[in-house]
Amino acid sequence: MAYSETDFTVRVMKRKKQPEKSIYTDEYGFVLALLKAARKKSGVTQVDLAERLGQTQSFVSKVERGDRRLDIVQLRTILLECGVTLPEFVTHLEAEIAKKR
């Protein structure tokens, strides 16, 4: 699938003088909450998810608490194990962010 520059919209984020690390933003909090909700809704425990990922339960816990950052590929893998596609997740994320603004 080919993408062009017009396929993406860049939004300007309001920032304080010193940029916050993204793990401390409200938006990243929404990511974590939705990720945990997706896991729970699918009926998968942290232990089950860890086994499916070849990781430890503490890895999953750290991800859900925000102690461990994910790249986009890791996020997609976790979501698929919970029965959610990345586009579905992003749609829910954008809806949550829009509600809070």
C-alpha positions as CSV (number, residue, x, y, z in Angstrom):
1,M,0.0,0.0,0.0
2,A,1.4,3.3,-1.0
3,Y,1.0,6.5,1.1
4,S,1.3,10.1,0.1
5,E,1.9,13.1,2.3
6,T,-1.8,14.0,2.1
7,D,-2.6,10.7,3.9
8,F,-1.4,12.0,7.2
9,T,-2.7,15.0,9.2
10,V,-0.2,16.6,11.6
11,R,-1.7,18.2,14.6
12,V,0.1,20.8,16.6
13,M,0.3,20.0,20.3
14,K,0.3,22.8,22.9
15,R,3.4,22.4,25.0
16,K,4.8,24.0,28.1
17,K,8.2,25.7,27.8
18,Q,10.0,22.4,28.5
19,P,8.4,19.6,26.4
20,E,7.0,16.8,28.5
21,K,8.1,13.2,27.8
22,S,5.2,11.6,25.9
23,I,4.8,9.0,28.6
24,Y,3.5,11.7,30.9
25,T,1.0,13.2,28.6
26,D,-2.8,12.8,28.9
27,E,-2.7,11.2,25.4
28,Y,-0.3,8.5,26.5
29,G,-2.5,7.9,29.5
30,F,-5.4,7.2,27.1
31,V,-3.2,4.8,25.2
32,L,-2.5,2.8,28.4
33,A,-6.1,2.8,29.6
34,L,-7.4,1.7,26.2
35,L,-4.7,-1.0,25.9
36,K,-5.6,-2.4,29.3
37,A,-9.3,-2.2,28.5
38,A,-8.8,-4.1,25.2
39,R,-6.9,-6.9,27.1
40,K,-9.6,-7.2,29.8
41,K,-12.5,-7.0,27.2
42,S,-10.9,-9.9,25.3
43,G,-10.8,-12.0,28.5
44,V,-7.0,-12.3,28.4
45,T,-5.1,-12.0,31.7
46,Q,-1.7,-10.5,32.0
47,V,-0.2,-13.9,32.4
48,D,-2.0,-15.2,29.3
49,L,-0.9,-12.2,27.2
50,A,2.7,-12.6,28.4
51,E,2.8,-16.2,27.4
52,R,1.4,-15.4,23.9
53,L,4.0,-12.7,23.5
54,G,6.9,-14.8,24.9
55,Q,7.3,-12.3,27.7
56,T,6.9,-12.2,31.4
57,Q,3.8,-11.1,33.3
58,S,5.9,-8.2,34.7
59,F,6.6,-7.0,31.2
60,V,2.8,-6.7,30.5
61,S,2.3,-5.0,33.9
62,K,5.1,-2.5,33.2
63,V,3.6,-1.8,29.8
64,E,0.1,-1.2,31.3
65,R,1.5,1.1,34.0
66,G,3.6,3.1,31.5
67,D,6.9,2.0,32.9
68,R,7.8,0.3,29.6
69,R,7.3,2.1,26.3
70,L,6.1,0.3,23.2
71,D,7.0,0.9,19.6
72,I,4.2,0.7,17.0
73,V,5.1,-2.8,16.0
74,Q,4.9,-4.0,19.7
75,L,1.6,-2.2,20.2
76,R,0.2,-3.8,17.1
77,T,1.3,-7.3,18.2
78,I,-0.3,-6.9,21.7
79,L,-3.5,-5.5,20.2
80,L,-3.8,-8.4,17.8
81,E,-3.4,-10.9,20.7
82,C,-6.4,-9.1,22.3
83,G,-8.4,-9.3,19.1
84,V,-8.1,-5.6,18.2
85,T,-6.6,-4.1,15.0
86,L,-4.3,-1.1,15.2
87,P,-6.8,1.0,13.1
88,E,-9.6,0.1,15.5
89,F,-7.5,1.1,18.5
90,V,-6.4,4.4,16.9
91,T,-10.1,5.2,16.2
92,H,-11.0,4.6,19.8
93,L,-7.9,6.6,20.9
94,E,-8.8,9.6,18.8
95,A,-12.4,9.5,20.1
96,E,-11.2,9.5,23.7
97,I,-8.8,12.4,23.1
98,A,-11.5,14.4,21.4
99,K,-13.9,13.8,24.3
100,K,-11.3,15.2,26.8
101,R,-10.6,18.4,24.8
